[in-house]
Amino acid sequence: MLVKTAHPGGAFGAEVVDVGTGGVVAVRGDERAVAGERGPARDGYDVVVVGGGAAGLSATLQLARSRRSVLVVDAGEPRNAPAAAMHGFLGHDGLPPADLLARGRAEVRRYGAEVVRGRVDGAARDGSGFAVRLAGGREVGARRLLVATGLVDELPDVPGLRERWGRDVLHCPYCHGWEVRDTPVGVLGSPAALHQAHLFRQLTPDVVLFQHTAPAPGAAEREELRARGIRLVEGEVAGLVVAGDELTGVRMRSGEVVPRRALAVAPRFVARSAVLESLGAALSPLTVDGAVVAVQVEVDGGGLTSVPGVWAAGNVCDARAQVVTAAAAGAAAGARINADLAAEDVERAVAALRSPEPARAVG
Ligand SMILES: Cc1cc2nc3c(=O)[nH]c(=O)nc-3n(C[C@H](O)[C@H](O)[C@H](O)COP(=O)(O)OP(=O)(O)OC[C@H]3O[C@@H](n4cnc5c(N)ncnc54)[C@H](O)[C@@H]3O)c2cc1C
């Protein structure tokens, strides 16, 4: 494996504009082509970051500003892509999700990080580092890996939900709650539904809890719902009613339509963990009331997975992370990785100093 630690030249403001076959990526700005038959820009990096969302790019910012060579490989499918605006990120509230990431890519490139559009298929240990396989055949070396690939929202099996996801089919009161304040909101039955219903009730007086296929609430829960004026509708939901590209109601199996402008659902959060699994990283379930609501990668407080040299940050290891917390976890992991590399650099430098061989530059 080739490992190169020289600080790469910057690609100021370059932007990915096209993804070709064979991993070839055209970038506007410096017009470089990276990977594939045109040949890699370089073969070894201090860190390869898999996933260029808020977590991956924040880690990259820390690392690139510490003069680490970083390659970010990003498939370009951030989880919040269906949403028109991102909320709850101080200083960026209301920004379109894609704009935040475009700013992030421009910022990390200023410090020399490379960001390419592509997909990592897997990775394997290679000496003290890793060999990282990109779709299309390119392979790059990395001393350390950060995986920030996010998660997949597995939506409940109700016709029409997928089409409205991120618009008026929602999951998070912090992301979208303000936008549906004072409107008729429904909550689809799930292990998280009571919790969601009470949080949305904070935002609107008109909340309906659809029991759907979830177990019936107990007496204490029914009393809490009554006390907060949340109506329980028994029976299974059959689909959504949409008019003029807006949700207008929820259709029950009985045929009844309950007028609603938004529906909160609880997806099953499944980590995009294929790369981490290819390295043998441990996963664990997250349960609410005995039901598995998420499968995520295990990390310590600094984002280190069960595989030495491999870190994770963001939704892949924390299903509850919002953009700001995913970014914070990425920044923390980036700093930990830099410290780990610094320790190795010291070790190597001391070994080189003690070596009877002519000194060779390290780092
Ligand atoms: C509809 C919706 C709306 C939301 N709105 C908000 C909001 O308003 N505010 C808020 O704070 N949070 C919001 N969230 C949550 C937010 O999406 C996440 O907190 C955030 O995306 C997590 O960032 P991340 O970097 O961990 O993952 P992501 O943003 O999902 O980024 C992961 C990146 O990794 C890439 N990737 C995956 N696998 C590979 C691979 N093998 N090789 C290369 N790249 C790969 C993906 O394509 C993606 O670009 C919303 C979520 C949803 C579903």
The ligand as a Tripos MOL2 file, in Angstrom:
@<TRIPOS>MOLECULE
LIG
   53    58     1     0     0
SMALL
NO_CHARGES

@<TRIPOS>ATOM
      1 C1        -36.5960   14.1810    5.4130 C.3       1 LIG1
      2 C2        -35.5690   14.5500    6.4420 C.ar      1 LIG1
      3 C3        -35.4180   15.8560    6.8370 C.ar      1 LIG1
      4 C4        -34.4700   16.2000    7.8020 C.ar      1 LIG1
      5 N1        -34.3910   17.4960    8.1960 N.ar      1 LIG1
      6 C5        -33.4850   17.8440    9.1190 C.ar      1 LIG1
      7 C6        -33.4150   19.1930    9.5750 C.ar      1 LIG1
      8 O1        -34.1860   20.0550    9.1660 O.2       1 LIG1
      9 N2        -32.4790   19.4880   10.5010 N.ar      1 LIG1
     10 C7        -31.6350   18.5510   11.0040 C.ar      1 LIG1
     11 O2        -30.7960   18.8950   11.8260 O.2       1 LIG1
     12 N3        -31.6960   17.2730   10.5940 N.ar      1 LIG1
     13 C8        -32.5790   16.9030    9.6500 C.ar      1 LIG1
     14 N4        -32.6450   15.6050    9.2340 N.ar      1 LIG1
     15 C9        -31.6400   14.6510    9.7230 C.3       1 LIG1
     16 C10       -30.3710   14.7730    8.8560 C.3       1 LIG1
     17 O3        -30.6840   14.3050    7.5640 O.3       1 LIG1
     18 C11       -29.2280   13.9650    9.4500 C.3       1 LIG1
     19 O4        -29.0150   14.3800   10.7800 O.3       1 LIG1
     20 C12       -27.9320   14.1870    8.6700 C.3       1 LIG1
     21 O5        -28.1360   13.9700    7.3000 O.3       1 LIG1
     22 C13       -26.8460   13.2540    9.1930 C.3       1 LIG1
     23 O6        -25.6470   13.5540    8.5480 O.3       1 LIG1
     24 P1        -24.6110   12.3940    8.1590 P.3       1 LIG1
     25 O7        -23.4080   13.1080    7.6490 O.co2     1 LIG1
     26 O8        -24.4660   11.4330    9.2600 O.co2     1 LIG1
     27 O9        -25.3100   11.5600    6.9730 O.3       1 LIG1
     28 P2        -25.8390   12.0180    5.5280 P.3       1 LIG1
     29 O10       -26.1980   13.4480    5.5190 O.co2     1 LIG1
     30 O11       -26.9020   11.0560    5.1480 O.co2     1 LIG1
     31 O12       -24.5750   11.8540    4.5860 O.3       1 LIG1
     32 C14       -24.0350   10.5840    4.2960 C.3       1 LIG1
     33 C15       -23.3810   10.6570    2.9370 C.3       1 LIG1
     34 O13       -22.6460    9.4390    2.7190 O.3       1 LIG1
     35 C16       -22.8760    9.0070    1.3970 C.3       1 LIG1
     36 N5        -22.6210    7.5560    1.3060 N.ar      1 LIG1
     37 C17       -23.3350    6.5350    1.8270 C.ar      1 LIG1
     38 N6        -22.7520    5.3570    1.5540 N.ar      1 LIG1
     39 C18       -21.6250    5.6570    0.8470 C.ar      1 LIG1
     40 C19       -20.5870    4.8670    0.2710 C.ar      1 LIG1
     41 N7        -20.5740    3.5280    0.3880 N.pl3     1 LIG1
     42 N8        -19.5880    5.4840   -0.3990 N.ar      1 LIG1
     43 C20       -19.5830    6.8410   -0.4950 C.ar      1 LIG1
     44 N9        -20.5390    7.6380    0.0340 N.ar      1 LIG1
     45 C21       -21.5380    7.0410    0.6880 C.ar      1 LIG1
     46 C22       -24.3340    9.3640    1.1470 C.3       1 LIG1
     47 O14       -24.6330    9.3640   -0.2390 O.3       1 LIG1
     48 C23       -24.4000   10.7480    1.8020 C.3       1 LIG1
     49 O15       -24.0430   11.7530    0.8880 O.3       1 LIG1
     50 C24       -33.6240   15.2220    8.3340 C.ar      1 LIG1
     51 C25       -33.7650   13.8880    7.9270 C.ar      1 LIG1
     52 C26       -34.7340   13.5450    7.0050 C.ar      1 LIG1
     53 C27       -34.9030   12.1080    6.6030 C.3       1 LIG1
@<TRIPOS>BOND
     1     1     2 1
     2     2     3 ar
     3     2    52 ar
     4     3     4 ar
     5     4     5 ar
     6     4    50 ar
     7     5     6 ar
     8     6     7 ar
     9     6    13 1
    10     7     8 2
    11     7     9 ar
    12     9    10 ar
    13    10    11 2
    14    10    12 ar
    15    12    13 ar
    16    13    14 ar
    17    14    15 1
    18    14    50 ar
    19    15    16 1
    20    16    17 1
    21    16    18 1
    22    18    19 1
    23    18    20 1
    24    20    21 1
    25    20    22 1
    26    22    23 1
    27    23    24 1
    28    24    25 2
    29    24    26 1
    30    24    27 1
    31    27    28 1
    32    28    29 2
    33    28    30 1
    34    28    31 1
    35    31    32 1
    36    32    33 1
    37    33    34 1
    38    33    48 1
    39    34    35 1
    40    35    36 1
    41    35    46 1
    42    36    37 ar
    43    36    45 ar
    44    37    38 ar
    45    38    39 ar
    46    39    40 ar
    47    39    45 ar
    48    40    41 1
    49    40    42 ar
    50    42    43 ar
    51    43    44 ar
    52    44    45 ar
    53    46    47 1
    54    46    48 1
    55    48    49 1
    56    50    51 ar
    57    51    52 ar
    58    52    53 1
@<TRIPOS>SUBSTRUCTURE
     1 LIG1         1 GROUP 0 **** ****
